[in-house]
Amino acid sequence: MSIEALAAVLKRHPDIHLAYVFGSLATGSAGPDSDVDVAILASSPLDVEYRIHLIEEIAVATGRPVDLIDLATVGEPLLGQILRHGIRLIGDAARHAELTTRHMFNNEDFMPYVRRMLAERRRAWIG
């Protein structure tokens, strides 16, 4: 399965404005049992029916299980990982920049609280 084949499937959907492949397929470390990690931004947040349709279509085309992430609703730190390590399949630089800006604001506003909360949980768990 090639990344180009995945991009061809996604390009058949004009309502998908931005798409990334990430995870093992993007890093070149995919094994025979690896899934396809795909993140998309569509005209509106994905409803269950459309999400299932896309997952089925990608799974048939790739022969692999699919993990589909909706970029309209994804949070941190996953959004940062997608932007940092993913390969953009669909979308122009302006849409990518909008998503990167959202990530930067989220990271500056929200992540300090997450880090503090996780540190407190570690301290409580360790003792």
Backbone atoms as SQL, in Angstrom:
CREATE TABLE atoms (id INTEGER PRIMARY KEY, chain TEXT, resi INTEGER, resn TEXT, atom TEXT, x REAL, y REAL, z REAL);
INSERT INTO atoms VALUES
  (1, 'A', 1, 'MET', 'N', 0.845, -1.172, 0.000),
  (2, 'A', 1, 'MET', 'CA', 0.000, 0.000, 0.000),
  (3, 'A', 1, 'MET', 'C', 0.888, 1.231, 0.000),
  (4, 'A', 2, 'SER', 'N', 0.615, 2.123, -0.899),
  (5, 'A', 2, 'SER', 'CA', 1.421, 3.334, -0.987),
  (6, 'A', 2, 'SER', 'C', 0.647, 4.529, -0.444),
  (7, 'A', 3, 'ILE', 'N', 1.393, 5.510, -0.048),
  (8, 'A', 3, 'ILE', 'CA', 0.776, 6.749, 0.412),
  (9, 'A', 3, 'ILE', 'C', 0.013, 7.407, -0.731),
  (10, 'A', 4, 'GLU', 'N', 0.504, 7.230, -1.954),
  (11, 'A', 4, 'GLU', 'CA', -0.184, 7.795, -3.123),
  (12, 'A', 4, 'GLU', 'C', -1.568, 7.178, -3.294),
  (13, 'A', 5, 'ALA', 'N', -1.695, 5.871, -3.032),
  (14, 'A', 5, 'ALA', 'CA', -3.000, 5.207, -3.136),
  (15, 'A', 5, 'ALA', 'C', -3.964, 5.758, -2.090),
  (16, 'A', 6, 'LEU', 'N', -3.461, 6.004, -0.893),
  (17, 'A', 6, 'LEU', 'CA', -4.285, 6.596, 0.155),
  (18, 'A', 6, 'LEU', 'C', -4.735, 7.994, -0.247),
  (19, 'A', 7, 'ALA', 'N', -3.814, 8.783, -0.783),
  (20, 'A', 7, 'ALA', 'CA', -4.157, 10.135, -1.230),
  (21, 'A', 7, 'ALA', 'C', -5.212, 10.095, -2.325),
  (22, 'A', 8, 'ALA', 'N', -5.122, 9.122, -3.232),
  (23, 'A', 8, 'ALA', 'CA', -6.106, 9.003, -4.313),
  (24, 'A', 8, 'ALA', 'C', -7.503, 8.745, -3.759),
  (25, 'A', 9, 'VAL', 'N', -7.604, 7.920, -2.733),
  (26, 'A', 9, 'VAL', 'CA', -8.907, 7.655, -2.109),
  (27, 'A', 9, 'VAL', 'C', -9.463, 8.940, -1.511),
  (28, 'A', 10, 'LEU', 'N', -8.639, 9.664, -0.781),
  (29, 'A', 10, 'LEU', 'CA', -9.102, 10.875, -0.110),
  (30, 'A', 10, 'LEU', 'C', -9.469, 11.979, -1.096),
  (31, 'A', 11, 'LYS', 'N', -8.761, 12.049, -2.208),
  (32, 'A', 11, 'LYS', 'CA', -9.030, 13.100, -3.197),
  (33, 'A', 11, 'LYS', 'C', -10.369, 12.915, -3.897),
  (34, 'A', 12, 'ARG', 'N', -10.963, 11.745, -3.772),
  (35, 'A', 12, 'ARG', 'CA', -12.295, 11.522, -4.350),
  (36, 'A', 12, 'ARG', 'C', -13.388, 12.200, -3.527),
  (37, 'A', 13, 'HIS', 'N', -13.016, 12.782, -2.408),
  (38, 'A', 13, 'HIS', 'CA', -13.975, 13.435, -1.511),
  (39, 'A', 13, 'HIS', 'C', -13.699, 14.940, -1.501),
  (40, 'A', 14, 'PRO', 'N', -14.446, 15.713, -2.291),
  (41, 'A', 14, 'PRO', 'CA', -14.169, 17.155, -2.384),
  (42, 'A', 14, 'PRO', 'C', -14.403, 17.918, -1.082),
  (43, 'A', 15, 'ASP', 'N', -15.124, 17.335, -0.147),
  (44, 'A', 15, 'ASP', 'CA', -15.358, 18.018, 1.124),
  (45, 'A', 15, 'ASP', 'C', -14.192, 17.868, 2.102),
  (46, 'A', 16, 'ILE', 'N', -13.189, 17.060, 1.753),
  (47, 'A', 16, 'ILE', 'CA', -11.988, 16.945, 2.584),
  (48, 'A', 16, 'ILE', 'C', -11.012, 18.031, 2.140),
  (49, 'A', 17, 'HIS', 'N', -10.728, 18.950, 3.055),
  (50, 'A', 17, 'HIS', 'CA', -9.880, 20.101, 2.729),
  (51, 'A', 17, 'HIS', 'C', -8.427, 19.918, 3.143),
  (52, 'A', 18, 'LEU', 'N', -8.186, 19.032, 4.087),
  (53, 'A', 18, 'LEU', 'CA', -6.837, 18.827, 4.600),
  (54, 'A', 18, 'LEU', 'C', -6.749, 17.383, 5.079),
  (55, 'A', 19, 'ALA', 'N', -5.666, 16.696, 4.732),
  (56, 'A', 19, 'ALA', 'CA', -5.494, 15.309, 5.166),
  (57, 'A', 19, 'ALA', 'C', -4.018, 15.015, 5.382),
  (58, 'A', 20, 'TYR', 'N', -3.753, 14.260, 6.436),
  (59, 'A', 20, 'TYR', 'CA', -2.392, 13.836, 6.770),
  (60, 'A', 20, 'TYR', 'C', -2.405, 12.335, 7.024),
  (61, 'A', 21, 'VAL', 'N', -1.338, 11.685, 6.641),
  (62, 'A', 21, 'VAL', 'CA', -1.073, 10.336, 7.122),
  (63, 'A', 21, 'VAL', 'C', 0.008, 10.498, 8.182),
  (64, 'A', 22, 'PHE', 'N', -0.136, 9.773, 9.287),
  (65, 'A', 22, 'PHE', 'CA', 0.855, 9.869, 10.357),
  (66, 'A', 22, 'PHE', 'C', 1.073, 8.478, 10.933),
  (67, 'A', 23, 'GLY', 'N', 1.900, 8.387, 11.926),
  (68, 'A', 23, 'GLY', 'CA', 2.187, 7.086, 12.517),
  (69, 'A', 23, 'GLY', 'C', 3.207, 6.315, 11.705),
  (70, 'A', 24, 'SER', 'N', 3.141, 4.995, 11.816),
  (71, 'A', 24, 'SER', 'CA', 4.176, 4.144, 11.218),
  (72, 'A', 24, 'SER', 'C', 4.227, 4.243, 9.699),
  (73, 'A', 25, 'LEU', 'N', 3.097, 4.471, 9.064),
  (74, 'A', 25, 'LEU', 'CA', 3.106, 4.596, 7.604),
  (75, 'A', 25, 'LEU', 'C', 3.875, 5.846, 7.167),
  (76, 'A', 26, 'ALA', 'N', 3.731, 6.921, 7.920),
  (77, 'A', 26, 'ALA', 'CA', 4.426, 8.165, 7.582),
  (78, 'A', 26, 'ALA', 'C', 5.919, 8.084, 7.871),
  (79, 'A', 27, 'THR', 'N', 6.289, 7.318, 8.884),
  (80, 'A', 27, 'THR', 'CA', 7.707, 7.230, 9.241),
  (81, 'A', 27, 'THR', 'C', 8.440, 6.136, 8.484),
  (82, 'A', 28, 'GLY', 'N', 7.695, 5.333, 7.732),
  (83, 'A', 28, 'GLY', 'CA', 8.316, 4.255, 6.976),
  (84, 'A', 28, 'GLY', 'C', 8.589, 3.017, 7.802),
  (85, 'A', 29, 'SER', 'N', 7.996, 2.944, 8.985),
  (86, 'A', 29, 'SER', 'CA', 8.237, 1.791, 9.854),
  (87, 'A', 29, 'SER', 'C', 7.030, 0.859, 9.951),
  (88, 'A', 30, 'ALA', 'N', 6.112, 0.964, 8.999),
  (89, 'A', 30, 'ALA', 'CA', 4.904, 0.130, 9.029),
  (90, 'A', 30, 'ALA', 'C', 5.252, -1.327, 8.776),
  (91, 'A', 31, 'GLY', 'N', 4.683, -2.180, 9.592),
  (92, 'A', 31, 'GLY', 'CA', 4.842, -3.619, 9.417),
  (93, 'A', 31, 'GLY', 'C', 3.588, -4.209, 8.801),
  (94, 'A', 32, 'PRO', 'N', 3.554, -5.513, 8.624),
  (95, 'A', 32, 'PRO', 'CA', 2.395, -6.138, 7.988),
  (96, 'A', 32, 'PRO', 'C', 1.104, -5.990, 8.793),
  (97, 'A', 33, 'ASP', 'N', 1.206, -5.795, 10.100),
  (98, 'A', 33, 'ASP', 'CA', 0.016, -5.662, 10.937),
  (99, 'A', 33, 'ASP', 'C', -0.301, -4.213, 11.305),
  (100, 'A', 34, 'SER', 'N', 0.429, -3.264, 10.747),
  (101, 'A', 34, 'SER', 'CA', 0.221, -1.855, 11.088),
  (102, 'A', 34, 'SER', 'C', -1.092, -1.342, 10.522),
  (103, 'A', 35, 'ASP', 'N', -1.685, -0.407, 11.255),
  (104, 'A', 35, 'ASP', 'CA', -2.890, 0.234, 10.741),
  (105, 'A', 35, 'ASP', 'C', -2.509, 1.485, 9.955),
  (106, 'A', 36, 'VAL', 'N', -3.514, 2.112, 9.363),
  (107, 'A', 36, 'VAL', 'CA', -3.323, 3.363, 8.633),
  (108, 'A', 36, 'VAL', 'C', -3.858, 4.478, 9.521),
  (109, 'A', 37, 'ASP', 'N', -2.995, 5.388, 9.925),
  (110, 'A', 37, 'ASP', 'CA', -3.392, 6.532, 10.738),
  (111, 'A', 37, 'ASP', 'C', -3.606, 7.720, 9.809),
  (112, 'A', 38, 'VAL', 'N', -4.850, 8.203, 9.755),
  (113, 'A', 38, 'VAL', 'CA', -5.212, 9.296, 8.854),
  (114, 'A', 38, 'VAL', 'C', -5.929, 10.371, 9.659),
  (115, 'A', 39, 'ALA', 'N', -5.572, 11.620, 9.409),
  (116, 'A', 39, 'ALA', 'CA', -6.251, 12.752, 10.037),
  (117, 'A', 39, 'ALA', 'C', -6.794, 13.642, 8.931),
  (118, 'A', 40, 'ILE', 'N', -8.078, 14.004, 9.035),
  (119, 'A', 40, 'ILE', 'CA', -8.675, 14.832, 7.991),
  (120, 'A', 40, 'ILE', 'C', -9.436, 16.011, 8.588),
  (121, 'A', 41, 'LEU', 'N', -9.506, 17.060, 7.787),
  (122, 'A', 41, 'LEU', 'CA', -10.337, 18.215, 8.083),
  (123, 'A', 41, 'LEU', 'C', -11.315, 18.342, 6.931),
  (124, 'A', 42, 'ALA', 'N', -12.592, 18.183, 7.225),
  (125, 'A', 42, 'ALA', 'CA', -13.630, 18.258, 6.197),
  (126, 'A', 42, 'ALA', 'C', -14.394, 19.569, 6.339),
  (127, 'A', 43, 'SER', 'N', -15.381, 19.745, 5.491),
  (128, 'A', 43, 'SER', 'CA', -16.193, 20.963, 5.515),
  (129, 'A', 43, 'SER', 'C', -16.875, 21.168, 6.862),
  (130, 'A', 44, 'SER', 'N', -17.204, 20.066, 7.525),
  (131, 'A', 44, 'SER', 'CA', -17.810, 20.119, 8.852),
  (132, 'A', 44, 'SER', 'C', -17.288, 18.926, 9.648),
  (133, 'A', 45, 'PRO', 'N', -17.437, 18.962, 10.968),
  (134, 'A', 45, 'PRO', 'CA', -16.985, 17.805, 11.755),
  (135, 'A', 45, 'PRO', 'C', -17.632, 16.518, 11.243),
  (136, 'A', 46, 'LEU', 'N', -16.893, 15.427, 11.319),
  (137, 'A', 46, 'LEU', 'CA', -17.361, 14.156, 10.774),
  (138, 'A', 46, 'LEU', 'C', -18.486, 13.580, 11.620),
  (139, 'A', 47, 'ASP', 'N', -19.586, 13.230, 10.955),
  (140, 'A', 47, 'ASP', 'CA', -20.620, 12.498, 11.675),
  (141, 'A', 47, 'ASP', 'C', -20.293, 11.008, 11.601),
  (142, 'A', 48, 'VAL', 'N', -20.998, 10.218, 12.367),
  (143, 'A', 48, 'VAL', 'CA', -20.690, 8.796, 12.483),
  (144, 'A', 48, 'VAL', 'C', -20.809, 8.087, 11.141),
  (145, 'A', 49, 'GLU', 'N', -21.860, 8.389, 10.401),
  (146, 'A', 49, 'GLU', 'CA', -22.083, 7.720, 9.116),
  (147, 'A', 49, 'GLU', 'C', -20.953, 7.995, 8.127),
  (148, 'A', 50, 'TYR', 'N', -20.548, 9.254, 8.003),
  (149, 'A', 50, 'TYR', 'CA', -19.482, 9.603, 7.064),
  (150, 'A', 50, 'TYR', 'C', -18.143, 9.026, 7.528),
  (151, 'A', 51, 'ARG', 'N', -17.908, 9.038, 8.835),
  (152, 'A', 51, 'ARG', 'CA', -16.677, 8.478, 9.388),
  (153, 'A', 51, 'ARG', 'C', -16.574, 6.991, 9.043),
  (154, 'A', 52, 'ILE', 'N', -17.667, 6.257, 9.239),
  (155, 'A', 52, 'ILE', 'CA', -17.675, 4.824, 8.921),
  (156, 'A', 52, 'ILE', 'C', -17.443, 4.605, 7.437),
  (157, 'A', 53, 'HIS', 'N', -18.084, 5.419, 6.600),
  (158, 'A', 53, 'HIS', 'CA', -17.899, 5.301, 5.151),
  (159, 'A', 53, 'HIS', 'C', -16.428, 5.497, 4.765),
  (160, 'A', 54, 'LEU', 'N', -15.797, 6.527, 5.306),
  (161, 'A', 54, 'LEU', 'CA', -14.386, 6.784, 4.993),
  (162, 'A', 54, 'LEU', 'C', -13.483, 5.659, 5.494),
  (163, 'A', 55, 'ILE', 'N', -13.733, 5.198, 6.698),
  (164, 'A', 55, 'ILE', 'CA', -12.919, 4.109, 7.246),
  (165, 'A', 55, 'ILE', 'C', -13.025, 2.875, 6.364),
  (166, 'A', 56, 'GLU', 'N', -14.243, 2.525, 5.955),
  (167, 'A', 56, 'GLU', 'CA', -14.431, 1.352, 5.095),
  (168, 'A', 56, 'GLU', 'C', -13.723, 1.526, 3.759),
  (169, 'A', 57, 'GLU', 'N', -13.867, 2.696, 3.160),
  (170, 'A', 57, 'GLU', 'CA', -13.251, 2.952, 1.852),
  (171, 'A', 57, 'GLU', 'C', -11.723, 2.868, 1.928),
  (172, 'A', 58, 'ILE', 'N', -11.149, 3.457, 2.961),
  (173, 'A', 58, 'ILE', 'CA', -9.691, 3.420, 3.124),
  (174, 'A', 58, 'ILE', 'C', -9.226, 1.999, 3.433),
  (175, 'A', 59, 'ALA', 'N', -9.967, 1.290, 4.275),
  (176, 'A', 59, 'ALA', 'CA', -9.593, -0.085, 4.633),
  (177, 'A', 59, 'ALA', 'C', -9.615, -1.001, 3.415),
  (178, 'A', 60, 'VAL', 'N', -10.619, -0.851, 2.569),
  (179, 'A', 60, 'VAL', 'CA', -10.695, -1.675, 1.353),
  (180, 'A', 60, 'VAL', 'C', -9.526, -1.352, 0.426),
  (181, 'A', 61, 'ALA', 'N', -9.220, -0.067, 0.279),
  (182, 'A', 61, 'ALA', 'CA', -8.146, 0.341, -0.636),
  (183, 'A', 61, 'ALA', 'C', -6.762, -0.056, -0.130),
  (184, 'A', 62, 'THR', 'N', -6.586, -0.073, 1.189),
  (185, 'A', 62, 'THR', 'CA', -5.255, -0.327, 1.744),
  (186, 'A', 62, 'THR', 'C', -5.069, -1.743, 2.274),
  (187, 'A', 63, 'GLY', 'N', -6.164, -2.417, 2.563),
  (188, 'A', 63, 'GLY', 'CA', -6.061, -3.746, 3.149),
  (189, 'A', 63, 'GLY', 'C', -5.587, -3.723, 4.594),
  (190, 'A', 64, 'ARG', 'N', -5.782, -2.591, 5.252),
  (191, 'A', 64, 'ARG', 'CA', -5.328, -2.428, 6.642),
  (192, 'A', 64, 'ARG', 'C', -6.446, -1.814, 7.484),
  (193, 'A', 65, 'PRO', 'N', -6.394, -2.048, 8.801),
  (194, 'A', 65, 'PRO', 'CA', -7.314, -1.325, 9.684),
  (195, 'A', 65, 'PRO', 'C', -6.997, 0.168, 9.631),
  (196, 'A', 66, 'VAL', 'N', -7.993, 0.976, 9.941),
  (197, 'A', 66, 'VAL', 'CA', -7.849, 2.431, 9.806),
  (198, 'A', 66, 'VAL', 'C', -8.163, 3.110, 11.133),
  (199, 'A', 67, 'ASP', 'N', -7.316, 4.046, 11.501),
  (200, 'A', 67, 'ASP', 'CA', -7.560, 4.932, 12.635),
  (201, 'A', 67, 'ASP', 'C', -7.763, 6.317, 12.038),
  (202, 'A', 68, 'LEU', 'N', -9.003, 6.802, 12.059),
  (203, 'A', 68, 'LEU', 'CA', -9.354, 8.073, 11.425),
  (204, 'A', 68, 'LEU', 'C', -9.559, 9.138, 12.495),
  (205, 'A', 69, 'ILE', 'N', -8.828, 10.224, 12.378),
  (206, 'A', 69, 'ILE', 'CA', -8.890, 11.340, 13.320),
  (207, 'A', 69, 'ILE', 'C', -9.516, 12.537, 12.618),
  (208, 'A', 70, 'ASP', 'N', -10.462, 13.185, 13.293),
  (209, 'A', 70, 'ASP', 'CA', -11.106, 14.385, 12.769),
  (210, 'A', 70, 'ASP', 'C', -10.333, 15.604, 13.278),
  (211, 'A', 71, 'LEU', 'N', -9.696, 16.320, 12.379),
  (212, 'A', 71, 'LEU', 'CA', -8.891, 17.480, 12.769),
  (213, 'A', 71, 'LEU', 'C', -9.742, 18.627, 13.310),
  (214, 'A', 72, 'ALA', 'N', -11.050, 18.599, 13.058),
  (215, 'A', 72, 'ALA', 'CA', -11.922, 19.640, 13.597),
  (216, 'A', 72, 'ALA', 'C', -12.096, 19.495, 15.103),
  (217, 'A', 73, 'THR', 'N', -11.905, 18.282, 15.616),
  (218, 'A', 73, 'THR', 'CA', -12.168, 18.040, 17.034),
  (219, 'A', 73, 'THR', 'C', -10.974, 17.487, 17.806),
  (220, 'A', 74, 'VAL', 'N', -9.883, 17.185, 17.134),
  (221, 'A', 74, 'VAL', 'CA', -8.735, 16.578, 17.817),
  (222, 'A', 74, 'VAL', 'C', -8.097, 17.571, 18.784),
  (223, 'A', 75, 'GLY', 'N', -7.604, 17.042, 19.883),
  (224, 'A', 75, 'GLY', 'CA', -6.949, 17.886, 20.873),
  (225, 'A', 75, 'GLY', 'C', -5.451, 17.646, 20.920),
  (226, 'A', 76, 'GLU', 'N', -4.846, 18.273, 21.892),
  (227, 'A', 76, 'GLU', 'CA', -3.419, 18.118, 22.136),
  (228, 'A', 76, 'GLU', 'C', -3.202, 16.924, 23.058),
  (229, 'A', 77, 'PRO', 'N', -2.116, 16.263, 23.016),
  (230, 'A', 77, 'PRO', 'CA', -0.938, 16.503, 22.195),
  (231, 'A', 77, 'PRO', 'C', -0.979, 15.824, 20.826),
  (232, 'A', 78, 'LEU', 'N', -2.087, 15.107, 20.523),
  (233, 'A', 78, 'LEU', 'CA', -2.150, 14.391, 19.249),
  (234, 'A', 78, 'LEU', 'C', -2.054, 15.341, 18.061),
  (235, 'A', 79, 'LEU', 'N', -2.705, 16.498, 18.120),
  (236, 'A', 79, 'LEU', 'CA', -2.623, 17.448, 17.008),
  (237, 'A', 79, 'LEU', 'C', -1.175, 17.830, 16.733),
  (238, 'A', 80, 'GLY', 'N', -0.419, 18.088, 17.767),
  (239, 'A', 80, 'GLY', 'CA', 0.992, 18.436, 17.590),
  (240, 'A', 80, 'GLY', 'C', 1.786, 17.314, 16.946),
  (241, 'A', 81, 'GLN', 'N', 1.511, 16.080, 17.341),
  (242, 'A', 81, 'GLN', 'CA', 2.208, 14.934, 16.750),
  (243, 'A', 81, 'GLN', 'C', 1.873, 14.794, 15.271),
  (244, 'A', 82, 'ILE', 'N', 0.614, 15.003, 14.920),
  (245, 'A', 82, 'ILE', 'CA', 0.201, 14.917, 13.513),
  (246, 'A', 82, 'ILE', 'C', 0.913, 15.983, 12.694),
  (247, 'A', 83, 'LEU', 'N', 0.933, 17.205, 13.192),
  (248, 'A', 83, 'LEU', 'CA', 1.579, 18.293, 12.455),
  (249, 'A', 83, 'LEU', 'C', 3.090, 18.115, 12.383),
  (250, 'A', 84, 'ARG', 'N', 3.682, 17.596, 13.430),
  (251, 'A', 84, 'ARG', 'CA', 5.134, 17.459, 13.484),
  (252, 'A', 84, 'ARG', 'C', 5.638, 16.283, 12.651),
  (253, 'A', 85, 'HIS', 'N', 4.918, 15.159, 12.692),
  (254, 'A', 85, 'HIS', 'CA', 5.437, 13.939, 12.081),
  (255, 'A', 85, 'HIS', 'C', 4.617, 13.429, 10.902),
  (256, 'A', 86, 'GLY', 'N', 3.465, 14.048, 10.649),
  (257, 'A', 86, 'GLY', 'CA', 2.607, 13.575, 9.567),
  (258, 'A', 86, 'GLY', 'C', 3.053, 14.072, 8.201),
  (259, 'A', 87, 'ILE', 'N', 2.506, 13.428, 7.187),
  (260, 'A', 87, 'ILE', 'CA', 2.744, 13.829, 5.797),
  (261, 'A', 87, 'ILE', 'C', 1.427, 14.370, 5.257),
  (262, 'A', 88, 'ARG', 'N', 1.457, 15.609, 4.771),
  (263, 'A', 88, 'ARG', 'CA', 0.239, 16.212, 4.234),
  (264, 'A', 88, 'ARG', 'C', -0.063, 15.608, 2.871),
  (265, 'A', 89, 'LEU', 'N', -1.268, 15.065, 2.727),
  (266, 'A', 89, 'LEU', 'CA', -1.692, 14.453, 1.470),
  (267, 'A', 89, 'LEU', 'C', -2.586, 15.375, 0.664),
  (268, 'A', 90, 'ILE', 'N', -3.415, 16.133, 1.344),
  (269, 'A', 90, 'ILE', 'CA', -4.366, 17.039, 0.709),
  (270, 'A', 90, 'ILE', 'C', -4.320, 18.348, 1.479),
  (271, 'A', 91, 'GLY', 'N', -4.462, 19.448, 0.759),
  (272, 'A', 91, 'GLY', 'CA', -4.578, 20.739, 1.414),
  (273, 'A', 91, 'GLY', 'C', -3.433, 21.665, 1.075),
  (274, 'A', 92, 'ASP', 'N', -3.748, 22.937, 1.083),
  (275, 'A', 92, 'ASP', 'CA', -2.742, 23.931, 0.734),
  (276, 'A', 92, 'ASP', 'C', -2.048, 24.459, 1.988),
  (277, 'A', 93, 'ALA', 'N', -1.054, 25.269, 1.758),
  (278, 'A', 93, 'ALA', 'CA', -0.244, 25.806, 2.855),
  (279, 'A', 93, 'ALA', 'C', -1.066, 26.696, 3.785),
  (280, 'A', 94, 'ALA', 'N', -2.066, 27.396, 3.249),
  (281, 'A', 94, 'ALA', 'CA', -2.871, 28.288, 4.085),
  (282, 'A', 94, 'ALA', 'C', -3.678, 27.494, 5.115),
  (283, 'A', 95, 'ARG', 'N', -4.288, 26.397, 4.700),
  (284, 'A', 95, 'ARG', 'CA', -5.054, 25.566, 5.651),
  (285, 'A', 95, 'ARG', 'C', -4.119, 24.919, 6.674),
  (286, 'A', 96, 'HIS', 'N', -2.962, 24.496, 6.203),
  (287, 'A', 96, 'HIS', 'CA', -1.968, 23.925, 7.121),
  (288, 'A', 96, 'HIS', 'C', -1.543, 24.980, 8.146),
  (289, 'A', 97, 'ALA', 'N', -1.349, 26.210, 7.694),
  (290, 'A', 97, 'ALA', 'CA', -0.950, 27.291, 8.601),
  (291, 'A', 97, 'ALA', 'C', -2.042, 27.589, 9.628),
  (292, 'A', 98, 'GLU', 'N', -3.309, 27.545, 9.213),
  (293, 'A', 98, 'GLU', 'CA', -4.415, 27.761, 10.152),
  (294, 'A', 98, 'GLU', 'C', -4.408, 26.696, 11.252),
  (295, 'A', 99, 'LEU', 'N', -4.197, 25.457, 10.848),
  (296, 'A', 99, 'LEU', 'CA', -4.167, 24.362, 11.817),
  (297, 'A', 99, 'LEU', 'C', -2.949, 24.484, 12.737),
  (298, 'A', 100, 'THR', 'N', -1.827, 24.876, 12.179),
  (299, 'A', 100, 'THR', 'CA', -0.615, 25.066, 12.980),
  (300, 'A', 100, 'THR', 'C', -0.807, 26.197, 13.984),
  (301, 'A', 101, 'THR', 'N', -1.476, 27.253, 13.574),
  (302, 'A', 101, 'THR', 'CA', -1.762, 28.367, 14.481),
  (303, 'A', 101, 'THR', 'C', -2.646, 27.903, 15.629),
  (304, 'A', 102, 'ARG', 'N', -3.678, 27.113, 15.309),
  (305, 'A', 102, 'ARG', 'CA', -4.545, 26.564, 16.359),
  (306, 'A', 102, 'ARG', 'C', -3.725, 25.730, 17.344),
  (307, 'A', 103, 'HIS', 'N', -2.835, 24.920, 16.806),
  (308, 'A', 103, 'HIS', 'CA', -1.975, 24.089, 17.658),
  (309, 'A', 103, 'HIS', 'C', -1.104, 24.956, 18.566),
  (310, 'A', 104, 'MET', 'N', -0.533, 26.002, 18.017),
  (311, 'A', 104, 'MET', 'CA', 0.341, 26.867, 18.813),
  (312, 'A', 104, 'MET', 'C', -0.432, 27.533, 19.949),
  (313, 'A', 105, 'PHE', 'N', -1.631, 28.041, 19.647),
  (314, 'A', 105, 'PHE', 'CA', -2.441, 28.662, 20.700),
  (315, 'A', 105, 'PHE', 'C', -2.853, 27.634, 21.750),
  (316, 'A', 106, 'ASN', 'N', -3.280, 26.451, 21.295),
  (317, 'A', 106, 'ASN', 'CA', -3.645, 25.391, 22.242),
  (318, 'A', 106, 'ASN', 'C', -2.463, 25.026, 23.123),
  (319, 'A', 107, 'ASN', 'N', -1.309, 24.915, 22.501),
  (320, 'A', 107, 'ASN', 'CA', -0.117, 24.506, 23.236),
  (321, 'A', 107, 'ASN', 'C', 0.262, 25.537, 24.294),
  (322, 'A', 108, 'GLU', 'N', 0.154, 26.798, 23.954),
  (323, 'A', 108, 'GLU', 'CA', 0.516, 27.850, 24.902),
  (324, 'A', 108, 'GLU', 'C', -0.546, 28.030, 25.981),
  (325, 'A', 109, 'ASP', 'N', -1.823, 27.894, 25.613),
  (326, 'A', 109, 'ASP', 'CA', -2.902, 28.148, 26.563),
  (327, 'A', 109, 'ASP', 'C', -3.243, 26.938, 27.430),
  (328, 'A', 110, 'PHE', 'N', -3.263, 25.761, 26.836),
  (329, 'A', 110, 'PHE', 'CA', -3.828, 24.591, 27.487),
  (330, 'A', 110, 'PHE', 'C', -2.782, 23.633, 28.042),
  (331, 'A', 111, 'MET', 'N', -1.711, 23.436, 27.324),
  (332, 'A', 111, 'MET', 'CA', -0.741, 22.403, 27.699),
  (333, 'A', 111, 'MET', 'C', -0.056, 22.639, 29.047),
  (334, 'A', 112, 'PRO', 'N', 0.207, 23.869, 29.484),
  (335, 'A', 112, 'PRO', 'CA', 0.788, 24.014, 30.828),
  (336, 'A', 112, 'PRO', 'C', -0.096, 23.391, 31.915),
  (337, 'A', 113, 'TYR', 'N', -1.415, 23.514, 31.762),
  (338, 'A', 113, 'TYR', 'CA', -2.334, 22.902, 32.724),
  (339, 'A', 113, 'TYR', 'C', -2.275, 21.379, 32.645),
  (340, 'A', 114, 'VAL', 'N', -2.200, 20.867, 31.430),
  (341, 'A', 114, 'VAL', 'CA', -2.117, 19.416, 31.248),
  (342, 'A', 114, 'VAL', 'C', -0.833, 18.889, 31.872),
  (343, 'A', 115, 'ARG', 'N', 0.277, 19.558, 31.603),
  (344, 'A', 115, 'ARG', 'CA', 1.553, 19.117, 32.170),
  (345, 'A', 115, 'ARG', 'C', 1.521, 19.136, 33.699),
  (346, 'A', 116, 'ARG', 'N', 0.950, 20.196, 34.263),
  (347, 'A', 116, 'ARG', 'CA', 0.855, 20.289, 35.719),
  (348, 'A', 116, 'ARG', 'C', -0.037, 19.180, 36.280),
  (349, 'A', 117, 'MET', 'N', -1.166, 18.935, 35.620),
  (350, 'A', 117, 'MET', 'CA', -2.077, 17.887, 36.065),
  (351, 'A', 117, 'MET', 'C', -1.402, 16.513, 36.013),
  (352, 'A', 118, 'LEU', 'N', -0.677, 16.244, 34.928),
  (353, 'A', 118, 'LEU', 'CA', 0.020, 14.963, 34.807),
  (354, 'A', 118, 'LEU', 'C', 1.119, 14.825, 35.856),
  (355, 'A', 119, 'ALA', 'N', 1.828, 15.908, 36.130),
  (356, 'A', 119, 'ALA', 'CA', 2.872, 15.870, 37.160),
  (357, 'A', 119, 'ALA', 'C', 2.259, 15.587, 38.532),
  (358, 'A', 120, 'GLU', 'N', 1.110, 16.198, 38.819),
  (359, 'A', 120, 'GLU', 'CA', 0.438, 15.946, 40.100),
  (360, 'A', 120, 'GLU', 'C', -0.034, 14.502, 40.194),
  (361, 'A', 121, 'ARG', 'N', -0.528, 13.961, 39.100),
  (362, 'A', 121, 'ARG', 'CA', -0.962, 12.557, 39.097),
  (363, 'A', 121, 'ARG', 'C', 0.226, 11.621, 39.313),
  (364, 'A', 122, 'ARG', 'N', 1.363, 11.932, 38.669),
  (365, 'A', 122, 'ARG', 'CA', 2.565, 11.103, 38.864),
  (366, 'A', 122, 'ARG', 'C', 3.009, 11.133, 40.321),
  (367, 'A', 123, 'ARG', 'N', 3.025, 12.329, 40.914),
  (368, 'A', 123, 'ARG', 'CA', 3.425, 12.453, 42.319),
  (369, 'A', 123, 'ARG', 'C', 2.471, 11.673, 43.228),
  (370, 'A', 124, 'ALA', 'N', 1.174, 11.768, 42.956),
  (371, 'A', 124, 'ALA', 'CA', 0.191, 11.049, 43.775),
  (372, 'A', 124, 'ALA', 'C', 0.334, 9.543, 43.606),
  (373, 'A', 125, 'TRP', 'N', 0.636, 9.108, 42.421),
  (374, 'A', 125, 'TRP', 'CA', 0.752, 7.673, 42.152),
  (375, 'A', 125, 'TRP', 'C', 2.041, 7.104, 42.725),
  (376, 'A', 126, 'ILE', 'N', 3.141, 7.850, 42.559),
  (377, 'A', 126, 'ILE', 'CA', 4.443, 7.379, 43.039),
  (378, 'A', 126, 'ILE', 'C', 4.532, 7.507, 44.559),
  (379, 'A', 127, 'GLY', 'N', 3.899, 8.531, 45.073),
  (380, 'A', 127, 'GLY', 'CA', 3.887, 8.661, 46.530),
  (381, 'A', 127, 'GLY', 'C', 4.587, 9.814, 47.054);
